[in-house]
Amino acid sequence: MADLAKSYSQQKYLLSIIDMFYSIALILIVLGSGLCLSLENFIQQFSLPGYFSTAIFLLIILASYYLLSLPINFYAGYTLEHKFNLTKQKIGSWWLDQLKSGMLAYIILLILISCFYWILSKFGQWWLVVSIFWIVFSVVLAKLTPVLIIPLFFKYKKLEDEALRQRIFNLAEKMQVKLLDVFEIDFSKKTLKANAAFTGMGKTKRVILADTLKDKYSHDEVEAILAHEFAHFQRRHIFKLIAINSLLTLGLFYLLFKTNIYLLGVFKLSSLSQLASLPLVFLYFAFFGIIMQPLEAYVSRRFEREADALALKTTQNKEAFISLMDKLAGQNLADRNPHPLIKFFFFDHPPIDERIKTAKSY
C-alpha cells in the first residue's frame, strides 16, 4: 500500500508541476505571438458594447486554454484516478462535471474581470478598489458555496444516523460552534476517497460528511475529524486566512499597478485597460501563485497542527485520531512521508506520519 500511495502521489506532483509550467508557457505564447491583439481586433470589428466584448474575449481565451490543457486535465482527473481505483465515476458524469465547473469558472471570472476593467477606467488608484472588490467577492462566495456551488456537484441530505448526528451537535456545543445542521453527500459517485468538512459562514455554517467516510468510520473517528474542523473555527483560522489572502490580493494588484507599464511594452501592448492585456493579468496571477504557494502551505500546516492539538485535547481520544489518520492515508492513497521539498511546496497539511507521531506523544 505504501508503494502504491507513493507512486500515485509522485504522479500527481509531476502532473501539477507540468500543468503549472505548461499554463505559463501558453500565456507567454499568446502574449508573445500577438494572438491576443489579433483576437481583440477581430472582436472590435463588431462594435459591441464593452461588456459583451469582454465576455466574448474571455470565453474564447478560457475555451482555448481548456482545450489545450485537456490532455493533462483528463489524465490527472480521470485516467489516473481510475488507474489507482480511487473512483468509479463514469465518463459521462466526468464530462458533465467539467461542463458545470467550466461554466461556473466562466461566470465568476466574467464578474471579476468586468469589474476590474470598469474600476480601471474610473479610479486612479484602481489597485486598491479592485483589491477590496475581489476580497469582498471571495468572502460572499465562501458564504454561498454550501448552498449554491456544492449542490451543483453533489446531492445533499440530512444525516440519518440520529445517534451520530446528536453526537456531532454535542461536540459543536462543547466547542462553542453554532451549526445549521449536519448533512451527508453522495461523494462515492465521484470518488472513493473520504472527507468531511465544516463549511459556510454565518447562517450557512454546516457539517458535510462524505458517505465514503460516514459508512466506513466509527463514531469516535468521525468525532475526531470534526473536532479538528471545529478547532479551525475556534482558533479563528478562517478569518486569519481571509486576512492573509486579503494582504496577498492587495500585494498582487499593487505589484501589477506599479510594474505593468514595463511588461506592456515587451508584448507590444499599449494599455492595461485593453482586452489584449488580459493574458498579462493572468500571467501575474500565475507567477504570484507559484511564489506564494510555499508560504501559504506553511501557514496552512501551522493552522492544521493547532487544530490537531485542540481536537486531541477536546476529545481525549488519541487512539481514534490515530486510527482515523491511518484509514484516511490508506483510503486516499496519501503520501505519508514526502520528501522535504515536496512537503515545502505542495503540502497544506502536515504529512500523515507526522500527525500520528504528534498524537502518540500527546
C-alpha positions as CSV (number, residue, x, y, z in Angstrom):
1,M,0.0,0.0,0.0
2,A,2.9,2.4,0.8
3,D,4.5,1.9,-2.6
4,L,1.1,2.4,-4.3
5,A,0.5,5.6,-2.4
6,K,4.0,6.8,-3.2
7,S,3.5,6.1,-6.9
8,Y,0.1,7.8,-7.0
9,S,1.4,10.9,-5.2
10,Q,4.5,11.2,-7.3
11,Q,2.5,11.2,-10.5
12,K,0.1,13.8,-9.0
13,Y,3.1,16.0,-8.1
14,L,4.6,15.6,-11.5
15,L,1.3,16.5,-13.3
16,S,0.9,19.6,-11.1
17,I,4.4,20.8,-12.0
18,I,3.8,20.1,-15.7
19,D,0.5,21.9,-15.6
20,M,2.0,24.8,-13.8
21,F,4.7,25.5,-16.3
22,Y,2.6,24.5,-19.3
23,S,0.0,27.1,-18.3
24,I,2.7,29.8,-18.1
25,A,4.1,28.8,-21.4
26,L,0.7,29.0,-23.1
27,I,0.2,32.5,-21.7
28,L,3.6,33.7,-22.9
29,I,2.9,32.2,-26.4
30,V,-0.4,34.1,-26.6
31,L,1.2,37.3,-25.5
32,G,4.4,37.0,-27.5
33,S,2.8,35.9,-30.7
34,G,0.3,38.7,-30.8
35,L,-2.6,36.4,-30.8
36,C,-4.3,38.3,-28.1
37,L,-4.0,41.5,-30.1
38,S,-5.5,39.8,-33.2
39,L,-8.4,38.5,-31.2
40,E,-9.1,41.9,-29.7
41,N,-9.0,43.5,-33.2
42,F,-11.4,40.8,-34.5
43,I,-13.9,41.4,-31.8
44,Q,-13.8,45.2,-32.1
45,Q,-14.9,44.9,-35.7
46,F,-18.4,44.2,-34.5
47,S,-18.6,47.4,-32.4
48,L,-20.1,45.6,-29.4
49,P,-20.7,47.2,-26.0
50,G,-17.6,46.8,-23.7
51,Y,-19.3,44.2,-21.5
52,F,-20.1,41.9,-24.5
53,S,-16.6,42.3,-25.9
54,T,-15.1,41.3,-22.6
55,A,-17.5,38.3,-22.3
56,I,-16.6,37.1,-25.8
57,F,-12.8,37.6,-25.4
58,L,-12.8,35.8,-22.0
59,L,-14.9,32.9,-23.4
60,I,-12.5,32.4,-26.3
61,I,-9.4,32.6,-24.1
62,L,-10.8,30.2,-21.5
63,A,-12.2,27.7,-24.0
64,S,-8.9,27.7,-25.9
65,Y,-6.9,27.2,-22.7
66,Y,-9.3,24.4,-21.6
67,L,-8.9,22.5,-25.0
68,L,-5.1,22.9,-25.0
69,S,-4.9,21.7,-21.4
70,L,-7.4,18.9,-21.8
71,P,-4.9,16.0,-22.2
72,I,-3.3,16.9,-18.8
73,N,-6.6,17.6,-17.2
74,F,-8.2,14.3,-18.4
75,Y,-5.3,12.2,-17.4
76,A,-5.0,13.8,-13.9
77,G,-8.7,14.0,-13.2
78,Y,-10.0,10.8,-14.8
79,T,-7.4,8.3,-16.0
80,L,-5.1,8.5,-13.0
81,E,-7.9,8.2,-10.5
82,H,-9.3,5.1,-12.3
83,K,-5.8,3.6,-12.7
84,F,-5.4,3.6,-8.9
85,N,-9.0,2.6,-8.2
86,L,-9.9,5.8,-6.4
87,T,-13.1,6.4,-8.4
88,K,-15.9,4.6,-10.2
89,Q,-17.2,7.7,-11.9
90,K,-18.5,7.2,-15.4
91,I,-17.0,9.2,-18.3
92,G,-20.3,10.9,-18.9
93,S,-20.5,12.1,-15.3
94,W,-17.0,13.4,-15.5
95,W,-17.7,15.4,-18.7
96,L,-20.8,16.8,-17.0
97,D,-18.8,18.0,-14.1
98,Q,-16.3,19.5,-16.4
99,L,-19.1,21.4,-18.1
100,K,-20.5,22.6,-14.8
101,S,-17.2,23.7,-13.4
102,G,-16.2,25.4,-16.7
103,M,-19.5,27.4,-16.8
104,L,-19.1,28.3,-13.1
105,A,-15.5,29.4,-13.6
106,Y,-16.5,31.5,-16.6
107,I,-19.3,33.3,-14.7
108,I,-17.2,34.0,-11.7
109,L,-14.3,35.3,-13.8
110,L,-16.6,37.3,-16.0
111,I,-17.9,39.2,-13.0
112,L,-14.4,39.8,-11.6
113,I,-12.8,40.8,-14.9
114,S,-15.7,43.0,-16.0
115,C,-15.5,44.9,-12.6
116,F,-11.7,45.0,-13.0
117,Y,-12.0,46.8,-16.3
118,W,-14.7,49.1,-15.1
119,I,-12.7,50.1,-12.0
120,L,-9.6,50.6,-14.1
121,S,-11.4,53.2,-16.2
122,K,-12.8,55.1,-13.2
123,F,-10.1,55.2,-10.5
124,G,-6.6,56.4,-10.5
125,Q,-5.6,54.2,-7.5
126,W,-7.5,51.3,-9.1
127,W,-5.4,48.6,-7.5
128,L,-6.9,49.4,-4.1
129,V,-10.5,49.4,-5.3
130,V,-10.1,46.2,-7.3
131,S,-8.5,44.5,-4.3
132,I,-11.3,45.5,-2.0
133,F,-13.9,44.2,-4.5
134,W,-12.1,40.9,-5.0
135,I,-11.8,40.4,-1.3
136,V,-15.5,41.1,-0.6
137,F,-16.5,38.9,-3.5
138,S,-14.4,36.0,-2.3
139,V,-16.0,36.2,1.2
140,V,-19.5,36.3,-0.3
141,L,-18.6,33.3,-2.5
142,A,-17.3,31.4,0.6
143,K,-20.6,32.1,2.4
144,L,-22.7,30.9,-0.6
145,T,-20.6,27.8,-1.5
146,P,-22.6,25.4,0.6
147,V,-26.0,26.5,-0.8
148,L,-25.1,27.3,-4.4
149,I,-22.0,25.6,-5.5
150,I,-21.7,22.2,-3.7
151,P,-25.3,21.2,-4.7
152,L,-24.3,21.6,-8.4
153,F,-22.0,18.6,-8.0
154,F,-23.3,16.5,-5.1
155,K,-26.7,15.6,-3.6
156,Y,-27.4,16.8,0.0
157,K,-29.5,15.1,2.6
158,K,-29.7,15.4,6.3
159,L,-27.7,12.8,8.2
160,E,-30.0,9.9,9.0
161,D,-27.8,8.4,11.8
162,E,-29.5,10.2,14.7
163,A,-27.0,8.9,17.3
164,L,-24.1,10.3,15.2
165,R,-26.0,13.5,14.4
166,Q,-26.6,14.2,18.1
167,R,-23.0,13.4,19.0
168,I,-21.8,16.0,16.4
169,F,-24.2,18.6,17.8
170,N,-22.9,17.8,21.3
171,L,-19.3,18.2,20.1
172,A,-20.2,21.5,18.4
173,E,-21.8,22.8,21.6
174,K,-18.8,21.8,23.6
175,M,-16.5,23.6,21.2
176,Q,-18.9,26.7,21.0
177,V,-19.7,26.2,17.4
178,K,-23.2,27.0,16.0
179,L,-24.4,24.7,13.3
180,L,-27.3,24.9,10.9
181,D,-27.4,21.1,10.5
182,V,-25.4,18.0,9.6
183,F,-25.5,16.7,6.1
184,E,-24.2,13.8,4.1
185,I,-23.3,14.0,0.4
186,D,-23.0,11.2,-2.2
187,F,-19.2,11.5,-2.5
188,S,-19.0,7.9,-3.7
189,K,-20.5,8.8,-7.1
190,K,-17.4,10.9,-7.9
191,T,-14.6,9.4,-5.8
192,L,-13.8,6.6,-3.3
193,K,-11.7,9.0,-1.2
194,A,-13.1,10.0,2.2
195,N,-13.6,13.5,3.6
196,A,-15.6,15.7,5.9
197,A,-15.9,19.5,6.1
198,F,-17.3,22.3,8.3
199,T,-18.2,24.8,5.6
200,G,-20.0,28.1,5.1
201,M,-20.2,31.3,7.1
202,G,-22.8,32.8,9.3
203,K,-26.2,31.2,8.7
204,T,-24.8,28.8,6.1
205,K,-22.4,27.0,8.5
206,R,-22.9,23.3,8.3
207,V,-21.2,19.9,8.7
208,I,-20.8,17.9,5.5
209,L,-19.9,14.2,5.7
210,A,-19.0,12.2,2.7
211,D,-20.8,8.9,2.5
212,T,-17.4,7.3,1.9
213,L,-16.4,8.4,5.4
214,K,-19.7,8.1,7.2
215,D,-20.2,4.4,6.2
216,K,-16.7,3.2,6.9
217,Y,-15.6,5.0,10.0
218,S,-16.6,4.7,13.6
219,H,-18.4,7.4,15.5
220,D,-15.2,8.0,17.5
221,E,-13.3,8.6,14.3
222,V,-15.9,10.9,12.8
223,E,-15.9,12.9,16.0
224,A,-12.1,13.1,15.8
225,I,-12.2,14.6,12.3
226,L,-15.0,17.0,13.1
227,A,-13.2,18.1,16.3
228,H,-10.4,19.1,14.1
229,E,-12.7,21.0,11.7
230,F,-14.4,22.8,14.6
231,A,-11.0,23.6,16.1
232,H,-10.3,25.7,12.9
233,F,-13.3,27.8,13.7
234,Q,-12.5,28.1,17.4
235,R,-8.9,29.2,16.6
236,R,-10.3,31.7,14.1
237,H,-8.2,30.2,11.3
238,I,-10.8,31.0,8.7
239,F,-10.7,34.7,9.5
240,K,-6.9,34.7,9.7
241,L,-6.7,33.1,6.3
242,I,-9.1,35.7,4.9
243,A,-6.8,38.4,6.3
244,I,-3.7,36.7,4.8
245,N,-5.3,36.2,1.4
246,S,-6.5,39.9,1.6
247,L,-3.0,41.1,2.1
248,L,-1.8,38.9,-0.8
249,T,-4.5,40.2,-3.0
250,L,-3.5,43.8,-2.2
251,G,0.1,42.9,-2.8
252,L,-0.6,41.3,-6.2
253,F,-2.7,44.2,-7.5
254,Y,-0.2,46.8,-6.2
255,L,2.6,44.9,-8.0
256,L,0.5,44.9,-11.2
257,F,-0.2,48.6,-10.7
258,K,3.4,49.6,-10.3
259,T,5.1,47.3,-12.9
260,N,2.6,46.6,-15.7
261,I,3.9,49.5,-17.8
262,Y,7.3,47.8,-18.2
263,L,5.8,44.5,-19.4
264,L,3.2,46.1,-21.7
265,G,6.0,47.3,-23.9
266,V,7.6,43.9,-24.0
267,F,4.5,42.4,-25.5
268,K,3.7,45.5,-27.7
269,L,0.6,46.4,-25.7
270,S,-0.5,50.0,-25.2
271,S,-2.5,49.9,-22.0
272,L,-3.6,47.5,-19.3
273,S,-7.2,48.6,-20.0
274,Q,-7.3,46.9,-23.4
275,L,-8.7,43.4,-23.8
276,A,-5.4,42.1,-25.2
277,S,-3.7,42.7,-21.9
278,L,-5.9,40.2,-20.0
279,P,-3.5,37.3,-20.5
280,L,-0.8,39.6,-18.9
281,V,-3.0,39.9,-15.8
282,F,-3.3,36.1,-15.8
283,L,0.5,35.8,-16.1
284,Y,0.8,37.9,-12.9
285,F,-1.6,35.6,-11.1
286,A,0.3,32.5,-12.3
287,F,3.8,33.7,-11.2
288,F,2.5,35.2,-8.0
289,G,0.7,32.0,-7.2
290,I,3.8,29.9,-7.6
291,I,5.9,32.3,-5.5
292,M,3.3,32.5,-2.7
293,Q,2.3,28.8,-2.6
294,P,5.1,27.7,-0.2
295,L,4.2,30.5,2.2
296,E,0.5,29.7,2.0
297,A,1.3,26.0,2.5
298,Y,3.5,26.7,5.5
299,V,0.8,28.9,7.2
300,S,-1.8,26.2,6.5
301,R,0.3,23.5,8.0
302,R,0.7,25.6,11.2
303,F,-3.0,26.0,11.4
304,E,-3.6,22.3,10.9
305,R,-1.2,21.4,13.7
306,E,-3.1,23.8,16.0
307,A,-6.4,22.2,15.0
308,D,-5.0,18.7,15.6
309,A,-3.8,19.7,19.1
310,L,-7.1,21.2,20.1
311,A,-9.0,18.2,18.7
312,L,-6.9,15.8,20.7
313,K,-7.4,18.0,23.8
314,T,-11.2,18.2,23.3
315,T,-11.9,14.5,22.5
316,Q,-9.2,13.0,24.8
317,N,-9.2,10.1,22.4
318,K,-5.8,9.8,20.6
319,E,-6.5,6.2,19.6
320,A,-9.5,7.3,17.5
321,F,-7.4,10.1,15.9
322,I,-4.5,7.7,15.1
323,S,-6.9,5.2,13.6
324,L,-8.6,7.9,11.6
325,M,-5.3,9.1,10.1
326,D,-4.3,5.5,9.2
327,K,-7.6,4.9,7.5
328,L,-7.5,8.2,5.6
329,A,-4.0,7.5,4.4
330,G,-4.9,4.1,3.0
331,Q,-8.2,5.1,1.5
332,N,-6.9,8.4,-0.1
333,L,-3.5,7.0,-1.0
334,A,-1.8,9.8,0.9
335,D,1.9,10.3,0.8
336,R,2.6,9.6,4.5
337,N,6.2,10.8,4.5
338,P,7.0,13.0,1.5
339,H,10.4,14.5,0.5
340,P,11.0,17.8,2.3
341,L,10.9,19.8,-0.9
342,I,7.5,18.2,-1.8
343,K,6.2,19.0,1.6
344,F,7.5,22.5,1.4
345,F,5.8,23.3,-1.9
346,F,2.7,21.1,-2.0
347,F,1.5,20.1,1.5
348,D,-1.1,22.4,3.1
349,H,-1.5,19.7,5.9
350,P,1.3,18.0,7.9
351,P,2.1,14.6,6.5
352,I,0.1,11.7,8.0
353,D,3.1,10.1,9.7
354,E,3.9,13.5,11.4
355,R,0.4,13.9,12.6
356,I,0.3,10.4,14.0
357,K,3.6,10.9,15.8
358,T,2.3,14.1,17.4
359,A,-0.9,12.2,18.5
360,K,1.1,9.4,20.0
361,S,3.2,11.9,22.1
362,Y,0.0,13.7,23.3
